[in-house]
């Protein structure tokens, strides 16, 4: 047997192992692509802005002794109005981000906020 023939199974194993590792790594989210990273950053930004909005709205409700319920489908207009009032528009934006408004409204729907 020549050296080439002896190395052939090891080379095939290395190629197949590398291919399998790449497939597993991408499917298990071990490797972060730039698009998934951008999505995670945007989600974190929206969540952070929504928490600030909901906290400010709840502080306003506490300060004004507003005890009306914001839970449920019937109170969605009141939640949306509060979210619109307390969501902050970033310097490069004219209005607050619609996704922030939605997330803030969802947080106000929860009883713990």
C-alpha positions as CSV (number, residue, x, y, z in Angstrom):
1,X,0.0,0.0,0.0
2,X,1.2,3.4,-0.8
3,X,1.0,6.4,1.5
4,X,-1.7,7.9,-0.6
5,X,-4.0,4.9,-0.2
6,X,-3.3,4.9,3.6
7,X,-4.3,8.5,3.9
8,X,-7.5,8.3,1.8
9,X,-9.9,7.1,4.7
10,X,-8.6,9.8,7.0
11,X,-9.0,12.6,4.4
12,X,-12.6,11.4,3.7
13,X,-13.3,11.3,7.4
14,X,-12.0,14.8,7.8
15,X,-14.1,16.2,5.0
16,X,-17.2,14.4,6.1
17,X,-16.6,15.4,9.7
18,X,-16.1,19.1,8.8
19,X,-19.3,19.0,6.7
20,X,-21.3,17.4,9.5
21,X,-19.8,19.9,12.1
22,X,-20.8,22.8,9.9
23,X,-24.4,21.5,9.5
24,X,-24.8,20.9,13.2
25,X,-23.2,24.2,14.2
26,X,-25.6,26.3,12.0
27,X,-28.7,24.3,12.9
28,X,-28.0,24.6,16.6
29,X,-27.3,28.3,16.4
30,X,-23.7,27.9,17.5
31,X,-22.6,30.2,14.7
32,X,-24.2,33.6,14.5
33,X,-24.7,35.2,11.1
34,X,-24.8,38.9,10.6
35,X,-28.5,38.9,9.8
36,X,-29.4,36.9,13.0
37,X,-27.1,39.2,15.0
38,X,-28.8,42.3,13.6
39,X,-32.2,40.8,14.4
40,X,-31.1,40.1,18.0
41,X,-29.8,43.6,18.4
42,X,-33.1,45.1,17.1
43,X,-35.1,42.9,19.4
44,X,-33.0,43.9,22.4
45,X,-33.4,47.6,21.5
46,X,-37.2,47.3,21.1
47,X,-37.5,45.4,24.4
48,X,-35.4,48.0,26.2
49,X,-37.4,50.9,24.9
50,X,-40.7,49.1,25.7
51,X,-39.7,48.5,29.3
52,X,-38.8,52.2,29.7
53,X,-42.1,53.2,28.1
54,X,-44.2,50.8,30.2
55,X,-42.4,51.9,33.4
56,X,-43.0,55.6,32.7
57,X,-46.6,54.9,31.8
58,X,-47.1,52.9,35.0
59,X,-45.4,55.6,37.1
60,X,-47.8,58.2,35.6
61,X,-50.8,56.0,36.4
62,X,-49.5,55.7,40.0
63,X,-48.9,59.4,40.3
64,X,-52.3,60.3,39.0
65,X,-54.0,57.5,41.0
66,X,-55.4,56.0,37.8
67,X,-56.8,52.6,38.7
68,X,-58.6,51.7,35.5
69,X,-57.8,48.3,34.2
70,X,-55.5,48.0,31.2
71,X,-55.9,44.3,30.8
72,X,-57.8,42.5,28.1
73,X,-59.0,43.3,24.6
74,X,-61.4,46.0,25.6
75,X,-58.7,48.2,27.1
76,X,-56.4,48.0,24.0
77,X,-57.2,51.6,22.9
78,X,-56.2,52.9,26.3
79,X,-53.0,50.9,26.3
80,X,-52.1,52.1,22.9
81,X,-52.7,55.7,23.8
82,X,-50.5,55.3,26.9
83,X,-47.8,53.6,24.9
84,X,-48.0,56.4,22.3
85,X,-47.8,59.1,25.0
86,X,-44.7,57.6,26.8
87,X,-42.7,55.9,24.0
88,X,-39.7,58.0,23.2
89,X,-38.8,58.9,19.6
90,X,-35.1,58.5,18.9
91,X,-33.3,61.6,17.5
92,X,-33.3,60.4,13.9
93,X,-37.0,59.5,14.0
94,X,-40.1,61.7,13.9
95,X,-42.3,59.3,15.9
96,X,-41.6,56.3,18.2
97,X,-41.0,53.0,16.5
98,X,-44.3,51.1,15.9
99,X,-42.7,47.9,17.2
100,X,-41.8,49.7,20.5
101,X,-45.4,50.9,20.8
102,X,-46.7,47.3,20.3
103,X,-44.2,45.9,22.8
104,X,-45.0,48.7,25.3
105,X,-48.7,48.0,24.9
106,X,-48.2,44.3,25.5
107,X,-46.2,45.1,28.7
108,X,-49.0,47.3,29.9
109,X,-51.5,44.4,29.4
110,X,-49.6,42.4,32.0
111,X,-50.7,42.9,35.7
112,X,-47.1,43.0,37.0
113,X,-46.1,46.2,35.2
